Amino acid sequence: MLNDFAAIDFETANKTWGSVCSVGIVIVRNRVVTKNIYKLIRPRPNYYSYWTTQIHGLTVKDTNTSPDFPEVWEEIIPEIERLPLVAHNSSFDAGCLKAVHRIYEMPYPDYKFYCTCRAARKRFPQLSNHKLPTVAKHCGFDLANHHHALADAEACAMIALQIL
């Protein structure tokens, strides 16, 4: 059973995984949510595709004066230190984290990721799909603001508390 972890979700500005424009993190210690973090990030490259804006609603106007990733991550590191990271479809979020570290030439710590999507496929094979809103609803969490990084991280944390 996973008692301490950080659920994480990234949104991207365009099709490149390194173009993170927001991050949501939910810190869980002793199976209790202790902190929520939401940060807007000026993406690199700093442009938004039509399709990503349609998904999460963010535009260059929302993030143009936001800090770059290294500044945001510097604030987050002490909060997640020594915690495993949990994400729904962790390959995407881990890929984003690795890509943005590469873009800024930052050393990448070997973060341990757990995936609530893979776990849900094993635990709830009867579901029609294993998308975040479907699994969240099955676990009793109303994900009213899907694709907002903090809302998605909160849903992921609630799922993880039940199945990891």
KESE-664506 format. One record per residue (C-alpha): residue number from 1; residue in one letter; x, y, z negated. Coordinates in steps of 0.02 Angstrom, whole numbers, always signed. Layout:
{NUM 'A' {X Y Z}}
...
***
This chain:
{1 'M' {+0 +0 +0}}
{2 'L' {+64 +171 +48}}
{3 'N' {+50 +288 -103}}
{4 'D' {+158 +435 -49}}
{5 'F' {+165 +502 +128}}
{6 'A' {+141 +652 +240}}
{7 'A' {+6 +642 +374}}
{8 'I' {+58 +748 +522}}
{9 'D' {-20 +809 +683}}
{10 'F' {+50 +918 +822}}
{11 'E' {-39 +1012 +959}}
{12 'T' {+58 +1059 +1116}}
{13 'A' {+44 +1209 +1231}}
{14 'N' {+69 +1114 +1391}}
{15 'K' {+110 +940 +1456}}
{16 'T' {+286 +939 +1384}}
{17 'W' {+293 +856 +1213}}
{18 'G' {+418 +982 +1150}}
{19 'S' {+297 +1127 +1175}}
{20 'V' {+226 +1112 +999}}
{21 'C' {+113 +1260 +960}}
{22 'S' {+38 +1205 +794}}
{23 'V' {+69 +1078 +659}}
{24 'G' {-43 +1014 +521}}
{25 'I' {+26 +916 +374}}
{26 'V' {-62 +837 +226}}
{27 'I' {+50 +785 +81}}
{28 'V' {-10 +635 -19}}
{29 'R' {+72 +586 -183}}
{30 'N' {+10 +444 -292}}
{31 'R' {-135 +425 -167}}
{32 'V' {-195 +603 -201}}
{33 'V' {-188 +747 -76}}
{34 'T' {-74 +875 -157}}
{35 'K' {-44 +1000 -18}}
{36 'N' {-106 +1052 +154}}
{37 'I' {+7 +1146 +276}}
{38 'Y' {-46 +1227 +438}}
{39 'K' {+74 +1327 +546}}
{40 'L' {+62 +1407 +716}}
{41 'I' {+223 +1395 +816}}
{42 'R' {+282 +1494 +967}}
{43 'P' {+307 +1353 +1093}}
{44 'R' {+454 +1331 +1207}}
{45 'P' {+422 +1349 +1350}}
{46 'N' {+299 +1484 +1298}}
{47 'Y' {+154 +1450 +1414}}
{48 'Y' {-12 +1361 +1393}}
{49 'S' {-90 +1249 +1522}}
{50 'Y' {-274 +1268 +1556}}
{51 'W' {-307 +1089 +1498}}
{52 'T' {-220 +1102 +1331}}
{53 'T' {-309 +1264 +1291}}
{54 'Q' {-473 +1178 +1334}}
{55 'I' {-429 +1041 +1209}}
{56 'H' {-373 +1142 +1058}}
{57 'G' {-421 +1321 +1099}}
{58 'L' {-250 +1399 +1069}}
{59 'T' {-176 +1524 +1190}}
{60 'V' {-16 +1626 +1202}}
{61 'K' {-108 +1767 +1110}}
{62 'D' {-124 +1652 +958}}
{63 'T' {+60 +1606 +948}}
{64 'N' {+158 +1744 +1035}}
{65 'T' {+210 +1823 +869}}
{66 'S' {+225 +1656 +777}}
{67 'P' {+394 +1592 +722}}
{68 'D' {+494 +1470 +827}}
{69 'F' {+499 +1287 +776}}
{70 'P' {+665 +1292 +679}}
{71 'E' {+598 +1426 +562}}
{72 'V' {+435 +1332 +533}}
{73 'W' {+521 +1165 +509}}
{74 'E' {+642 +1241 +383}}
{75 'E' {+491 +1278 +272}}
{76 'I' {+417 +1105 +298}}
{77 'I' {+573 +999 +266}}
{78 'P' {+570 +1017 +75}}
{79 'E' {+386 +967 +72}}
{80 'I' {+409 +805 +171}}
{81 'E' {+582 +757 +110}}
{82 'R' {+594 +569 +80}}
{83 'L' {+412 +542 +130}}
{84 'P' {+360 +426 +271}}
{85 'L' {+259 +514 +406}}
{86 'V' {+89 +451 +459}}
{87 'A' {+3 +498 +622}}
{88 'H' {-141 +436 +727}}
{89 'N' {-55 +379 +886}}
{90 'S' {+114 +406 +805}}
{91 'S' {+208 +384 +969}}
{92 'F' {+142 +554 +1024}}
{93 'D' {+183 +647 +862}}
{94 'A' {+352 +562 +841}}
{95 'G' {+388 +603 +1024}}
{96 'C' {+342 +785 +996}}
{97 'L' {+453 +796 +842}}
{98 'K' {+601 +717 +932}}
{99 'A' {+576 +825 +1087}}
{100 'V' {+567 +989 +992}}
{101 'H' {+722 +942 +892}}
{102 'R' {+812 +911 +1058}}
{103 'I' {+753 +1077 +1131}}
{104 'Y' {+824 +1174 +985}}
{105 'E' {+978 +1062 +971}}
{106 'M' {+933 +1016 +792}}
{107 'P' {+992 +853 +716}}
{108 'Y' {+848 +730 +706}}
{109 'P' {+832 +636 +543}}
{110 'D' {+770 +459 +567}}
{111 'Y' {+592 +491 +507}}
{112 'K' {+493 +335 +467}}
{113 'F' {+323 +341 +555}}
{114 'Y' {+168 +238 +521}}
{115 'C' {+24 +236 +645}}
{116 'T' {-157 +238 +588}}
{117 'C' {-216 +201 +765}}
{118 'R' {-120 +37 +775}}
{119 'A' {-174 -7 +597}}
{120 'A' {-356 +32 +640}}
{121 'R' {-351 -84 +792}}
{122 'K' {-300 -226 +676}}
{123 'R' {-416 -179 +533}}
{124 'F' {-570 -129 +634}}
{125 'P' {-569 -229 +796}}
{126 'Q' {-758 -210 +810}}
{127 'L' {-751 -22 +843}}
{128 'S' {-795 +34 +1019}}
{129 'N' {-630 +131 +1025}}
{130 'H' {-494 +181 +904}}
{131 'K' {-487 +367 +938}}
{132 'L' {-463 +478 +786}}
{133 'P' {-644 +539 +773}}
{134 'T' {-712 +362 +788}}
{135 'V' {-597 +288 +656}}
{136 'A' {-619 +439 +542}}
{137 'K' {-809 +422 +550}}
{138 'H' {-797 +236 +514}}
{139 'C' {-692 +279 +361}}
{140 'G' {-820 +407 +302}}
{141 'F' {-729 +566 +356}}
{142 'D' {-821 +697 +460}}
{143 'L' {-695 +764 +585}}
{144 'A' {-792 +918 +636}}
{145 'N' {-642 +1014 +706}}
{146 'H' {-552 +883 +810}}
{147 'H' {-390 +946 +892}}
{148 'H' {-357 +1073 +755}}
{149 'A' {-190 +1008 +690}}
{150 'L' {-237 +1020 +505}}
{151 'A' {-409 +942 +529}}
{152 'D' {-330 +797 +624}}
{153 'A' {-196 +775 +490}}
{154 'E' {-331 +774 +355}}
{155 'A' {-427 +639 +449}}
{156 'C' {-268 +539 +472}}
{157 'A' {-229 +552 +286}}
{158 'M' {-402 +490 +238}}
{159 'I' {-387 +343 +359}}
{160 'A' {-212 +302 +294}}
{161 'L' {-274 +301 +115}}
{162 'Q' {-399 +167 +163}}
{163 'I' {-299 +55 +279}}
{164 'L' {-112 +77 +251}}
***
